[in-house]
Amino acid sequence: MARRSSPPANGAKPAAKARRKRQKDPSLADLKRQVLGLAKVSGTRELKRTNVDLSHLDFRLKASWRSALEVLQQAEEAMADWDSNPSEEYKTLFAEIDQAAAAYSASIERGFKLSDQLLRAADDLEAFAGELQTEAEELKAIEQVSRRQRRVRSLN
């Protein structure tokens, strides 16, 4: 005969409580996926190498994955807070970086313009050299005709 247990005090079934607890508690695979996704890495070695706060954890244990998830979520929240309101020191630093980047971009733009000018000047010089070469060939031809005429005159 099967034994019947007495009903729980508050009317809930014990199996339903256990199911609710299991639904709240993510599986090890889900924890790994979340942690690796937050850290933007592919494995535990890379995770420990890139996050010093997690290097002491033993990732064979589910509790370590939970701890890592908490640490990474807190870091993500802190980064979002910091990103929306950085300190004055960093605001100044970012402003200087923006100025340097703008100056660098302007310098690059000037470099491109100078490069274009040099290319046009080189093209002009090449065309001028071609004209001079043509003139030189014409002068050589005139000189040769002139020599022949001189020889003919001297023979006569």
Secondary structure in CASP SS format (residue, H / E / C, confidence):
PFRMAT SS
TARGET T0000
AUTHOR 0000-0000-0000
METHOD secondary structure of the structure
MODEL  1
M C 1.00
A C 1.00
R C 1.00
R C 1.00
S C 1.00
S C 1.00
P C 1.00
P C 1.00
A C 1.00
N C 1.00
G C 1.00
A C 1.00
K C 1.00
P H 1.00
A H 1.00
A H 1.00
K H 1.00
A H 1.00
R H 1.00
R H 1.00
K H 1.00
R H 1.00
Q H 1.00
K H 1.00
D C 1.00
P C 1.00
S C 1.00
L H 1.00
A H 1.00
D H 1.00
L H 1.00
K H 1.00
R H 1.00
Q H 1.00
V H 1.00
L H 1.00
G H 1.00
L H 1.00
A H 1.00
K C 1.00
V C 1.00
S C 1.00
G C 1.00
T H 1.00
R H 1.00
E H 1.00
L H 1.00
K H 1.00
R H 1.00
T H 1.00
N C 1.00
V H 1.00
D H 1.00
L H 1.00
S C 1.00
H C 1.00
L C 1.00
D C 1.00
F C 1.00
R C 1.00
L C 1.00
K H 1.00
A H 1.00
S H 1.00
W H 1.00
R H 1.00
S H 1.00
A H 1.00
L H 1.00
E H 1.00
V H 1.00
L H 1.00
Q H 1.00
Q H 1.00
A H 1.00
E H 1.00
E H 1.00
A H 1.00
M H 1.00
A H 1.00
D H 1.00
W H 1.00
D H 1.00
S H 1.00
N C 1.00
P C 1.00
S C 1.00
E H 1.00
E H 1.00
Y H 1.00
K H 1.00
T H 1.00
L H 1.00
F H 1.00
A H 1.00
E H 1.00
I H 1.00
D H 1.00
Q H 1.00
A H 1.00
A H 1.00
A H 1.00
A H 1.00
Y H 1.00
S H 1.00
A H 1.00
S H 1.00
I H 1.00
E H 1.00
R H 1.00
G H 1.00
F H 1.00
K H 1.00
L H 1.00
S H 1.00
D H 1.00
Q H 1.00
L H 1.00
L H 1.00
R H 1.00
A H 1.00
A H 1.00
D H 1.00
D H 1.00
L H 1.00
E H 1.00
A H 1.00
F H 1.00
A H 1.00
G H 1.00
E H 1.00
L H 1.00
Q H 1.00
T H 1.00
E H 1.00
A H 1.00
E H 1.00
E H 1.00
L H 1.00
K H 1.00
A H 1.00
I H 1.00
E H 1.00
Q H 1.00
V H 1.00
S H 1.00
R H 1.00
R H 1.00
Q H 1.00
R H 1.00
R H 1.00
V H 1.00
R H 1.00
S H 1.00
L H 1.00
N C 1.00
END
